[in-house]
Every structure is written in structure tokens, then in C-alpha cells.
């Protein structure tokens, strides 16, 4: 096995790096890259590839009791079979070699027909569904209604766009999700998205992509429609929501906030988690919201996942991403490889370059490599199930996507960074098959598009999750702009980096925020590490916060065991400020906690830990830190401002204590 593992990592990392493909030319809907086939637009947003009407089944009632989806309109991704039509699979080459029309509708469409819904169109998708961007080499990208200059997300791009723009007055849309193809476009287009428990909704009549990952998901503009559709699609396999078969539908009673996912995300995405914690403080009282480093938790419990973990110190989430890439690649080749290999794809555009490269890599994944990742997935599913199954009624909370959608035709470096982080997040439910709902979030200044925040529950808890989205989403959506405004204004701690941040001065009071009377004990380690600390200060002032954090870490390593506690506390506090500027709030909190164990009077460590905790929604803990800072420095205006801000958020606007 040690001989096999490097191959697992190499192929998995390569597939992960290519999942979105090369830079695509000609992204306007209906356009394409070199060698592309142009398609005439069916709608102004480029969401539809075909206007096909699928009428509801004849009603057997007298009209006094309308069916649950009566009067609602929907569209479906071009991967579902519709009677008399050939599904295009996002590929002109597929259409050319698959001429026989479907003889029946996909099972999911059949269920919608029986519930009274009317189909009004077929939507755009990424080629072979092998992408998460929404950009198709042949047909371009649908226009993202929430942020027209950015990708809509894929591969169910057209379905998300159609719902966001209400194309042809559609109320909801069907998509599929293997690696994030409903969740990511939902987040980037600003709509609700639901990926059910794997196998909870029939995939009969859907083109196979990766059999152990494929799910039928759906989009809607509001949570009530999302739930209505779920009641129809989930019923055959999960039973009626209101009946004894639809058990396990209680709302979650405990939340796990995933710190390592938050660390991957930008500030606005992180604000989504803070909005959940703030908006639902009544539903989740003190002690029911916990923080969890999921990657580390899984590495501890899953020996095969540790085996897959990248040799250069990659995180647990990185290991999940590698497993996803390998399992997906192997199963895609099993489903499509025979057809793909038999057709002489040319270099002039029969397939997009990214798909061609990914298919080549997929063909090289061995059975042994696939087995290792499949075993790791089984361990992960058990470990995560222990957290979410049984009587716990717990849910995971984390941002759906790590950042804003990339701009159309972004450079490869930008796309690679985005997709790497995105797949690390989506791999959690893709591998376990657990249900995930995405709640859309927009703020007052949506120039970079919407964000999404996700709730995840255990397998079969689909009804509970849809109910939670309906019960909680209105409050979360209303709270989100307030959280973003607060972070945009930025607390004085984050905003004033020079005064509250690092300094190149040499006294502890200038650099650490400790009280003026705190004395520095001379130590040989301080001298060894001081040049690197100064380098960190200079990098911070130049705006290179990542470089500054690395320099401070190197300073601590250079000083090693010879450093005085006070000096090391100062450097850790400076490192925390750099992490705050990078948005790595969990890391900033860790730095401050360690700094305070070395010097319990480090005022700036309290202030910075309070700042990191407040962004994560841990307002009570943040308040305690700010009050401790004020006790040490009674005239500290930053502490006073933050105490007032925390109490306003907590609804406890009492007079600030006077510690003079």
C-alpha cells in the first residue's frame, strides 16, 4: 500500500485541480470557445436549452383538493430524460452519438407530474456534469442574475439561473449534485438549494455520472416551495412527512460550527455562520452551539483517511477532497469510459480541453487506488454519523461556498484556488451522502454576489432539514446584512491595524498591548527571534499579512525554548493580528489563547481573541475577553466600544462596568 498511495494522491490532486478545467473563452450564454457550437438563446439569461412543456398528469380529484404542486412551474437540467427527447448532457458530441429519444420521463419528473406541477423547459449544464463553474466550453455560461460578471456555478448552472431570474415564471428547478452541482450554483445565484440523502430520491431516467455520488437535487426561491417539492420527491423512499414513515423530522437541537471550513472562507462567507448563531440564539441557547475542527476530528477517527492525507501536511479537508476526486474519477470512467474511448474525440473542440484532460486522468485510476479512498469514505461516514445520528438531533453549520464566485474567464491561478477550497467544502456531504440545505444570503452591497450558509443533518433526516430551512431561514437572511455591515465597518481592533495591530517599537506596551508595568525578562531566545519579529512587523505594514504570519512563526521557532514568556506572548499576539487580517479567525483565537497562557495581562491578546470570537458568533465569550481587557486597561476605548457592540448584539445594553 505505501507504493500505491502516492499514486492515489497524484491522480486525486490532479483531478481536483482540473475539475473546473482550463480558462474558457467566450462565456456569454450561447457562445463558446474555439471549435464550439453556438446555441441560440431561449431566454435572456441563457438558462434554457429547450422550451419543452411537460404537462401534469390528469387529476383524479373533483378540484376541491388541489394537488400539492398544482399551479407550480419548473425546469429540469439537461441530464433528465423526457419522453420524445434526447438529453444533451452538456455535450454536442453526446447528442451526435445518442440519437434515440427517451421512451419515458425520468422518475423525478413523473412524481412532479402526479403532484400537479408543469414543466416548462430544459436547462443548461456543464459538459458531462464534470465541473462546478457553470462555464461550458461549447455553449458558454448562463448569466448569473445575482452577479452578471461572475460564473453562476455548476454543473446545474441553468437550473439555478432559471430559478434566480424566474425564467418563464418557473418556481423551482431540478438539478443533480455529485460534487457540489446543486449547492454551489445555489450559493452563487442566491437561491435555496437542497441535496438529499444519497438514494433518497430516485435517479432513474438520469444519465449516470458517478453512481455512488449522484443525487437528484432541487432549487427554489423560497423555503416553503423547497419543502413542498421535497415532500413529493422524498415520499416514495422516506415515507410521508406527516405520517409515521416520515420519522426523524424534529428540528435540530444542537449545532456544530465547522471551524476548519470557516478558515477556508472569506469574511462575507464567514458572516453567514455568524448570522446563524446570532439569529437563532433563542432556538439554540448557551451550550447547544459547539465548534468543531471536522478535518482533525476525522483524521483522529479514520485511519485510512490519515493514509490518504497529503504527505506535505495537508488538512483533513484536503484528504476528503482527494478521496472525492479519486472516487468520482473512477466512477465517471466506469459510466462513460467505454463510450468515450470508442469515439475519436478530436483536438478541435469535440470536447472541452478540461474535460478531455480529466477523462484521461480518470482512465488511469486503478482499482486499488479506488478501494483505498472508498474505505476511507466508509470510515468518514461512520465517524460523522456518530455526531449526527441517534437522538442528538444535531446539525453541522458552515458556509456553502468559501467565497464569491470567480469572475468569468478568471485566470487559472484564481480558478484553481477557488475550486480547491470549494471541493474541500463540498466533499463532506458528497462522500458521506448526508443531506445538505443551502440558505441564500445577500447584503446591502452585493457587488461580489451572494453567499450561502449550509445546514447538514444525518442520513434520512431530509424532512427535518427542509423543515429547519423553512423555520430558520427568514431570521438568518434578515440578520446577515447586519452582521456584514458590522464587519464592513470593522471593529476598531481590526480597522486600526497600526494602533491596535503590530508595531515596530521595542517596548512591550507598544507591541503587545500589555500593561506598561509589565516587565520584559531578557532571554537569549528573544535576541535570536527579534530580527524575524521585526521582519514580520515590516511585512504587516506593507500589507503582506500571510508573509507576516509566517515570519512571526519563524521568529518563535528561532527563539525556541530560550524565549521569555513575555516576548513569545508579544509575537503570538502580533501573529494573531496577521491572521485577523487574513480572515483566519480560528487561527487568531488559537494564537491569542497561547499568548495569554504565557502572559495573562496581554491586553491586545484579549482584544484580538474577542474580535475573532465575535466574527464566529461566540458573542458571550467575546464579551468576556473585552471586559477582561478593560479591567487591565480601564481607559481602553477599543474595549469599551466592543463591549457596547457585543451587548447590543446580545440584547443586553447595560452600562459598561467601571473598573477604575
Protein Blocks (a to p, Z undefined) as FASTA:
>chain_A
ZZmmmmmmmmmmmmmmmmnopadehjbghiacehiacdddfbfnomagbdcdddddddfb
eolaccfkgoiacdddfkbccehiaceklpaklmmmmmbccfbdcfklmmmmmnopacfb
dcdddehhiackopafklopaddfklmmbcebiaklmmmmmmmnopghiabdcdddfklp
mmmmmmmnopacddddehkaccehiacfblmlgccddddfbfklmmmmmmmmmmmmnopf
klmklghiaccfbdcddfklmmmpcfklmmmmmmmmmmmmmmmgghiaccddfklmmmmm
mmklmmmpcfkopafklmmmmmmmmmmmmmmmmmmmmmmmmpccdfkopacfklmmmmmm
mmmpcfklmmmmmmmmmmmmmmmmmmmgmjlopacdddfbfbdcddehiafklmmmmmmm
mmmmmmmmmmnopacdddddddfblmnopadddddddehilmmmmmmmmmmmmmmmmmmm
mmmmmmmnopaklmmmmlmmccfbfbfklmnopafklccdddfklmmmmmmmmmmmmmmm
nopamlmmmmmmmmmmmnmmmbcfklmmmmmmmmmmmmmmnopaklmmmmmmmmmmmomk
lmklmmmmmmmmmmnopamlmmmmmmmmmmmmmmlmklmmmmmmmmmmnopaccdddfZZ
